[in-house]
Amino acid sequence: MYESGQSDIPSREEMRKALARLDEALARHAKEVPLAGSDAADPALEALQRSVQIMRLEAERLRALLACD
């Protein structure tokens, strides 16, 4: 937990580390989940793939925001 007087807002370095962990997790999941359009694809799998893509896009957006400051 944070000591009194410290901000609850993560530092830039903490954000970068969190984004790196997210990238690693998404890469692991991408290896385990068949590609969309494959024979194994079904509506639930396609929804999962869309969710992963949204998380990747959000990570890219956050990374760009960190680079702006």
C-alpha positions as CSV (number, residue, x, y, z in Angstrom):
1,M,0.0,0.0,0.0
2,Y,1.1,3.6,-0.4
3,E,2.4,5.6,2.5
4,S,0.4,8.7,3.5
5,G,1.2,11.6,1.3
6,Q,2.0,9.5,-1.7
7,S,-0.2,9.6,-4.8
8,D,-2.4,6.6,-5.7
9,I,-1.5,7.3,-9.3
10,P,1.1,4.8,-10.6
11,S,4.4,6.2,-11.8
12,R,5.4,6.1,-15.5
13,E,7.8,3.3,-14.7
14,E,5.1,1.3,-13.0
15,M,2.8,1.8,-16.0
16,R,5.5,0.7,-18.4
17,K,6.1,-2.5,-16.3
18,A,2.4,-3.2,-16.2
19,L,2.1,-2.7,-20.0
20,A,5.1,-5.1,-20.5
21,R,3.3,-7.7,-18.3
22,L,0.1,-7.2,-20.3
23,D,2.1,-7.7,-23.6
24,E,3.6,-10.9,-22.3
25,A,0.2,-12.2,-21.2
26,L,-1.4,-11.4,-24.5
27,A,1.4,-13.1,-26.4
28,R,0.9,-16.2,-24.3
29,H,-2.8,-16.2,-24.9
30,A,-2.3,-15.6,-28.7
31,K,-0.3,-18.8,-28.9
32,E,-3.0,-20.8,-27.1
33,V,-6.1,-19.4,-29.0
34,P,-6.7,-20.5,-32.6
35,L,-6.8,-17.8,-35.2
36,A,-10.2,-16.4,-36.2
37,G,-11.6,-18.1,-39.3
38,S,-9.9,-21.4,-38.4
39,D,-12.0,-24.6,-38.3
40,A,-12.0,-24.4,-34.5
41,A,-13.4,-20.8,-34.4
42,D,-16.9,-20.4,-32.8
43,P,-18.8,-17.3,-31.6
44,A,-17.3,-17.5,-28.0
45,L,-13.8,-17.9,-29.4
46,E,-14.3,-15.0,-31.8
47,A,-15.6,-12.8,-28.9
48,L,-12.4,-13.8,-26.9
49,Q,-10.2,-12.8,-29.8
50,R,-12.0,-9.4,-30.2
51,S,-11.5,-8.8,-26.4
52,V,-7.8,-9.6,-26.8
53,Q,-7.5,-7.2,-29.7
54,I,-9.3,-4.5,-27.8
55,M,-6.8,-5.0,-24.9
56,R,-3.9,-4.7,-27.4
57,L,-5.3,-1.5,-28.8
58,E,-5.8,0.0,-25.4
59,A,-2.2,-1.0,-24.4
60,E,-1.0,0.8,-27.5
61,R,-3.0,3.9,-26.7
62,L,-1.6,3.9,-23.1
63,R,1.9,3.5,-24.4
64,A,1.4,6.4,-26.8
65,L,0.1,8.6,-23.9
66,L,3.2,7.7,-21.8
67,A,5.4,8.7,-24.7
68,C,3.7,12.1,-25.0
69,D,4.8,13.5,-21.6
